[in-house]
Amino acid sequence: MESPLRDLAAAMSTTPLPRRPPAFGPEPWEEIGGPSWSHWDRWFCAVAVADQSGSLDPLEQRMVGELQVAPCTTRRRELPSHVELDPKECGLDEVSYAKCEDMKSVSERRLVARLGAANDEALFAITRALGFLLDF
């Protein structure tokens, strides 16, 4: 004679539990206050709050003044991630190439002098190269 406990154990071992689909990050998690939040947003908030003792103010103070820069080289390498910068248009001494694969986050305080600035056309090309690199 089978016991009810054995019947339950047998039923549980043969009946798979429904599983939620895996979450990789960009999938929507929940809508809060209007915008849709992804799993990445959720993770970032949890880690940021945990690392900052419950307040995001110190993190914000550290991030203010951070710039994204693309280091430049004068060597032409024919790479799709390098964007040519015209010296006349960008205020540089010679033809240079923005290395979009090597983007860096730099504190504004570390910048000493402006050597040049990318014009709108170069910024558009840099955005396109970043889209290529990030597969957007």
C-alpha positions as CSV (number, residue, x, y, z in Angstrom):
1,M,0.0,0.0,0.0
2,E,1.4,3.4,-1.0
3,S,1.5,6.2,1.5
4,P,0.1,9.7,0.6
5,L,3.6,11.1,1.1
6,R,5.1,8.8,-1.5
7,D,2.3,9.6,-3.9
8,L,3.0,13.3,-3.5
9,A,6.7,12.8,-3.9
10,A,6.2,10.7,-7.1
11,A,3.8,13.4,-8.5
12,M,6.3,16.2,-7.8
13,S,9.2,14.3,-9.4
14,T,7.4,13.7,-12.6
15,T,5.5,17.0,-13.0
16,P,7.9,19.9,-14.0
17,L,7.3,23.2,-12.4
18,P,6.5,26.1,-14.9
19,R,9.6,28.2,-15.4
20,R,9.8,31.9,-16.1
21,P,11.8,32.8,-19.2
22,P,15.3,33.9,-18.4
23,A,16.0,37.6,-18.0
24,F,19.1,38.9,-19.7
25,G,18.8,42.6,-18.8
26,P,17.2,44.8,-21.4
27,E,13.8,43.1,-21.1
28,P,11.2,45.3,-19.3
29,W,10.8,44.5,-15.7
30,E,8.1,46.9,-14.5
31,E,6.6,50.3,-15.2
32,I,7.1,52.7,-12.3
33,G,6.2,56.3,-12.5
34,G,5.7,56.2,-16.2
35,P,8.9,54.8,-17.7
36,S,9.5,51.1,-18.2
37,W,12.4,49.8,-16.1
38,S,14.7,47.0,-17.3
39,H,16.4,44.3,-15.2
40,W,19.7,46.3,-15.7
41,D,18.1,49.4,-14.2
42,R,16.9,47.4,-11.3
43,W,20.4,45.8,-10.7
44,F,22.1,49.2,-11.1
45,C,19.8,50.8,-8.5
46,A,20.3,48.0,-6.0
47,V,24.1,48.0,-6.3
48,A,24.3,51.8,-6.3
49,V,22.2,52.1,-3.2
50,A,24.1,49.3,-1.5
51,D,27.5,50.8,-2.3
52,Q,26.4,54.3,-1.3
53,S,24.9,53.4,2.1
54,G,21.3,54.0,0.9
55,S,21.9,57.5,-0.7
56,L,22.7,58.1,-4.4
57,D,23.9,61.7,-3.7
58,P,27.6,60.7,-3.3
59,L,27.4,58.7,-6.5
60,E,25.8,61.6,-8.4
61,Q,28.5,64.0,-7.1
62,R,31.2,61.6,-8.4
63,M,29.5,61.3,-11.8
64,V,28.9,65.0,-12.3
65,G,31.7,66.4,-14.5
66,E,32.4,63.1,-16.2
67,L,32.9,63.3,-19.9
68,Q,33.0,60.5,-22.6
69,V,36.0,61.0,-24.8
70,A,37.3,59.2,-27.8
71,P,41.1,59.2,-27.9
72,C,42.6,60.3,-31.2
73,T,45.5,59.2,-33.3
74,T,47.1,60.7,-36.4
75,R,47.8,57.2,-37.8
76,R,45.3,56.1,-40.5
77,R,44.4,52.4,-39.9
78,E,41.3,52.0,-42.1
79,L,39.2,50.6,-39.3
80,P,35.4,51.0,-39.3
81,S,35.6,52.2,-35.7
82,H,38.0,55.1,-36.5
83,V,36.4,58.4,-37.6
84,E,38.4,60.8,-39.6
85,L,38.5,64.4,-38.2
86,D,39.2,67.2,-40.6
87,P,41.7,69.6,-39.1
88,K,40.0,72.7,-40.6
89,E,36.6,71.6,-39.3
90,C,37.7,70.4,-35.8
91,G,40.5,72.9,-35.0
92,L,43.3,70.3,-35.0
93,D,46.8,70.7,-36.4
94,E,46.6,67.7,-38.7
95,V,44.2,65.0,-39.9
96,S,43.3,62.8,-36.9
97,Y,41.1,59.8,-36.2
98,A,38.8,59.3,-33.3
99,K,39.3,55.8,-31.9
100,C,35.6,54.9,-31.0
101,E,36.6,51.4,-29.8
102,D,38.6,53.1,-27.1
103,M,36.0,55.4,-25.5
104,K,36.9,56.6,-22.0
105,S,35.2,58.3,-19.1
106,V,37.3,61.2,-17.9
107,S,36.8,63.7,-15.1
108,E,36.4,67.2,-16.4
109,R,39.0,68.3,-13.8
110,R,41.7,66.3,-15.6
111,L,41.3,68.2,-18.8
112,V,43.9,71.0,-19.1
113,A,43.5,72.6,-22.5
114,R,41.2,72.0,-25.5
115,L,43.1,70.8,-28.5
116,G,40.1,70.7,-30.8
117,A,36.4,69.8,-31.0
118,A,34.4,67.5,-33.2
119,N,31.9,69.2,-35.5
120,D,28.4,67.9,-36.0
121,E,29.3,65.8,-39.0
122,A,32.1,64.1,-37.0
123,L,29.8,63.6,-34.0
124,F,27.3,61.9,-36.3
125,A,30.0,59.6,-37.7
126,I,31.2,58.8,-34.2
127,T,27.7,58.0,-33.1
128,R,27.4,55.7,-36.2
129,A,30.7,54.0,-35.4
130,L,29.6,53.4,-31.7
131,G,26.3,52.0,-33.0
132,F,28.3,49.6,-35.2
133,L,30.5,48.6,-32.3
134,L,27.6,48.1,-29.9
135,D,25.5,46.3,-32.6
136,F,22.7,48.8,-32.6
